[in-house]
Amino acid sequence: MGQLFQDKLSMTRSEGKTVRIPCRVSGLASGTYIHWYQKKDAEAFKRILYIKNDGTDLTWDPAHPQNRDFTAEKTGDVLHLTIFAVNLDHSGTYYCAYWDYHSNTESLNHNTKTSTRLNHSFCTT
């Protein structure tokens, strides 16, 4: 059985900075899709994008209003969600998740997810 793990439980970044949220992947087939979700307080989960475990086939979810503020890449066994030019709208909890489908039942059989909270801070000089 595959596993996902986010060891950075909370991150704080100043406005305009770039943030990379890591998700460690183990035991998944290269063709498995890993999904990144954003969860804001009192709002539903919003999928941002998904990417194959081998680092190919990145697809942004057109339903996410800021999907092009994000990208993902795989380095070794770590998948990174990158947010360019962080702003207040990016504050929330980010989840990496995967689903294991079995072709004979075509139903959702296993769900694993993990999360990192992104906090926004203002820089004053």
VENPEWO-V615241 format. One record per residue. N is the residue number from 1. SS is DSSP state (hx for helix, st for strand, lp for the rest). BURIAL is I if it has 16 or more other C-alpha atoms within 10 Angstrom, else O. Layout:
# VENPEWO-V615241
N;SS;BURIAL
N;SS;BURIAL
This chain:
# VENPEWO-V615241
1;lp;O
2;lp;O
3;st;I
4;st;I
5;st;I
6;lp;I
7;lp;O
8;lp;O
9;lp;O
10;st;O
11;st;O
12;st;O
13;st;I
14;st;I
15;lp;I
16;lp;O
17;lp;O
18;lp;O
19;st;I
20;st;I
21;st;I
22;st;I
23;st;I
24;st;I
25;st;I
26;st;O
27;lp;O
28;lp;I
29;lp;O
30;lp;O
31;lp;O
32;lp;I
33;st;I
34;st;I
35;st;I
36;st;I
37;st;I
38;st;I
39;st;I
40;lp;O
41;lp;O
42;lp;O
43;lp;O
44;lp;O
45;lp;O
46;st;I
47;st;I
48;st;I
49;st;I
50;st;I
51;st;I
52;st;I
53;lp;I
54;lp;I
55;lp;I
56;lp;O
57;lp;O
58;lp;I
59;st;O
60;st;I
61;lp;I
62;lp;O
63;lp;O
64;lp;O
65;lp;O
66;lp;O
67;hx;I
68;hx;O
69;hx;O
70;st;I
71;st;I
72;st;I
73;st;I
74;st;I
75;st;O
76;lp;O
77;lp;O
78;st;I
79;st;I
80;st;I
81;st;I
82;st;I
83;st;I
84;lp;I
85;lp;O
86;lp;I
87;lp;I
88;hx;O
89;hx;O
90;hx;I
91;lp;I
92;st;I
93;st;I
94;st;I
95;st;I
96;st;I
97;st;I
98;st;I
99;st;I
100;st;I
101;st;O
102;st;O
103;lp;O
104;lp;O
105;lp;O
106;lp;O
107;st;O
108;st;O
109;st;O
110;st;O
111;st;O
112;st;O
113;st;I
114;st;I
115;st;I
116;st;I
117;st;I
118;st;I
119;st;I
120;st;I
121;st;O
122;lp;O
123;lp;O
124;lp;O
125;lp;O
